[in-house]
Amino acid sequence: MILNFIHWGVKPDLLSIGGLHIRWYGLLFAAGFYVGYLVMTKFFKKEEVPIPFLDKLAMYMILATVIGARLGHCLFYEPSYYLKNPIKILYIWEGGLASHGAAIAIIIALYFYFRQTKLNFFWVIDRISIVVALAGTFIRTGNLMNSEIYGKQTDLPWAFVFTSEDNIPRHPTQIYEAVSYLAIFFLLRWYYYKHDGKPNNGMIFGMFLTLLFSARFLLEFFKENQVKFEDTLTLNMGQLLSLPFIAGGLILIALALRNRLQFDNKK
């Protein structure tokens, strides 16, 4: 019976030369930023915003994503361990990144970016939301290559057996999420161009929060919990952390529909 399932035994390392290891995850993580930069370049050129503003924005995004995702994992999922071993927070190569932490850090970083550049806060975060959804597709594909963040046992014909972990057919939740985020990217991009690059401030950001974290909330039902304490919870940590983002997204959509979101400069 198990032979009918997809056996997944891809090695995390794309290339190993001596002590140098180039991993699929790192390559896909970087690719997400690179492709996102190309998409953002089109937005900036379309709206005649100088590219140097984009270069600075890219640095803010990279730092916020890495630092926020790492701190999010350490504080949300394993706080007792990392508070006892704070130096381990820096050991990012051991794994452990949380998208909710990255989302919080990105919002904070964009606020400081807005203060420095005087671009409109919502103008920036609306367009960033489009490429963040795309980056999520790359990151979840990286999780697949690492055989991590997989789903619960299932007998569905498209189940994956992650041979480096066990011999159990599971939901390929990495693929579920990657496809969901890619669909959200195309929807947000379509909405941007449908309004000729001039949607109401905050609308795309609100749609992003609502759609992406709703998808995350629902797909968590198919996932294995990441840490033991989640087994005692009705909703796991990923779901609990998604709820405020969903609520915030719905509020933003309501305000954007009434064109209530002005945050300094027109751009």
N, C-alpha and C positions, 0 to 999 in steps of 0.2 A: 504493500500500500504506500509506504513512504517513498518508494521510487517514483511515484507520480508527482511528487513535489519538486520545487526548484532547489537544488543544492547549491548553496552559496559559500564558496571557500576562498574568495578573493583575498589576497594578502594586502594589509594596509600600506605596505611600502611599494611605491611605484618603481623606485630605483634605490639600490644600496651600493655605495662605493666606499669600501673601507668602513670608517666610522660615520660616514655621511649617509643619512637616510632621507630620501624625499618621499613624503607620504601623500597618498591621494587626498586626504583630508586637508592638509595644508595647501596643496595645489588648488583644490576646489574653493577653499576659503579665499585665497588670493584672487582666483578667477572671478568670484562674485563681486569683489571690489572693482576689478578691472572693467568688467562688462557694465557694472553699475556706473562707473565713471564715463564710459562711452555714451550711455543712455542720457546721463545728466548733461553731458556736453551738448547734445541735441536740444535739450530744454533751454539751456543757457543761451545758445546761439539763436534759437527761435525767438527768445524774448529779449535778445540784445543785452545780456548781462555779461560783463567782462569775465573771461575765463580764469584770470587770477583768483577771483572769488571762489571758483570751483576748486582750484588747487588747495586753497586753504581749508575749504569745507571737507575735502577728502581726508586731510590729516586729522581733523576733528573726528570724523566718522570712524577712521581706523582705530584711533586711540580709545574712543568711547566704546566701540564694539568689543574690543579685546578686554579692556579693563572691566567694563560693566558685566560682560558675560562671565568672566572669571569670578568676580566678587559675588555675582548673583548665585552662582553654583555654591560657592563656599558658605555664604550666609543663609541661603534658602534651603539647601539640601543637607549640608553637613557642617552646621555651625559649631557644634561642640568639638569636632575633630580639628577644624582649622583655627579655632580660638585657642586651643591647646598647642597647636603647631603652626603659628602664624607664618613662619618662613615657607611652609608648604604652599601657601597661597601663590607664591611666585613660580612654583613648579608647574607651569601651564602645560608642559610637554607630557605630564602624567595624565592629562585629560580632565574634563570637568568644566563645561561652559553652559550657561543658562541663558536662553533667549530673552526671558523676562528681565534679567539683569541688564542685558544689552539694550533693551528697549528703554528702560529707565535712564541709563547712562546717555543714550543718544539724545533723548529729549533734553536732558540737562546740558549736554555739550552744545546742542543747537541753540539753546537760550544764550549761552556765552558767545557763540558765533554771531548770533543776531546782535548782541550788545556791541560787539567789536566792528562788525561790518555795516550795521544799520539797515541791512536788508530786512524786509518784512518777515517776521518769525513764521507765520503760517505759509507765506509764499515758499519759504525754504523747506519746511517740514512736509508740506503737501507733495512736493516733487521728490524729496528724499524717500517718502513712504513708498513710492512706486518702485524704486530700485532696491529698497530693503526687502520687499516681497520677493523680488528676483534673487537677491542674495540668499534668502532663506532656502530657495530651491537648490542652490549650489551646496549649501551647508548640510542640508539633509541628505543629499547625494553623497557627501563626504562621510556622514554617519553610516550610510549603507556600506561604503567601502571599508569602514572600520568594523562592520558587523556589530553595531551598538545601537542603543535606543530602539530595540526591536519590539515586536508585539507579543501578545499572548498566544497560546497554543490554539490552532485552528485546523480543520480538515478541508478548508477551501482549496481548490485546485491550484491557485496561484500562491499558496503558502511557501515561505522560504524556510529551508533548513540551514541555519547558520552553523556550518560544520566546525568552526573554531570554538563554538560555545557549547553546543549540545546536539542531540539528534532529534530535536523536537520541531515539527513544522509550526511556523508562527506567522502571524500577520506581518507583512513587510511595511510596517508603519512609516519607515523612512520614505518609502515610495509614495505612500498615501499623502504624507505631508508635502513632499517635494512637488507632486502634481497639483495639490491644492494651492500652494504658494505661487506656482507658475500661472495657474488660472487667475489668481487674484492680481498678479502683475499685469496680465493682458487686459483684465477688466479695468484696472485703474488707469493704465496707459490709454485705453480706448476712451475712457471718460475725459481724460486730460485733452486729447485731440478733438473729441466731440465738441468741447467747449472752447476750441481754438487756443488752448493754453491759458484760458482765463476763467477757470472755475471759481466759485465763491471760496473765499479764504476758509481753510479748515475742512472743506468737504472731503477732499481726497484723504486727508489724515484720518478723519472720522470713519470713512469707509474702510480704510486700511485696518484700523484698530478693531472695528466691529467684525470684519470678515476674517482676518487672520487669526484673531484670538478665539473667535467662535469655532473656526476649523480646528484650532489647537485643542480647545475644550472638548469637542466631540471626539477627536481622534485619540485623546488620552484614554477613553474607555477601552480601546483596543491595545493599549500599550502595557508592558510590564512596568511596575513601579521602579523608579531608579534607586531608591533607598528604602531600607526596611521599615522605618517609622510610617511610611505612607500606607502600609498594609492595614494600619489601624484607622485610617481616615475614610470617611464616606466618599469624599472627592480627594484626588491626589493633589500634590503641591502644584503641578502644572495647571490643573483646573482652577484651584483656588486663586492662583496668581493671575489667571486669565480674566476672571470675573471683573476686577476693577477696570481693566483695559477695555472690555466690551462695553461696560457702562459709560466710560469716558468717551468712547467712540460714538455711542448713540447720542450723547449730549452734544458732542461737536457737530454731528450731522444736523440735529435740530436747530442749533444756533446758526450753522452755515446756510441752511435753507432760508433763514430769515436775514441772511447777510449781516449777522451781528459780530462777526469775528474780524476786527481790524486791529492790527498789532504794529503800530507805527508804519513807517514808509510804505508806499504802494508796492514796492518790491523789496 
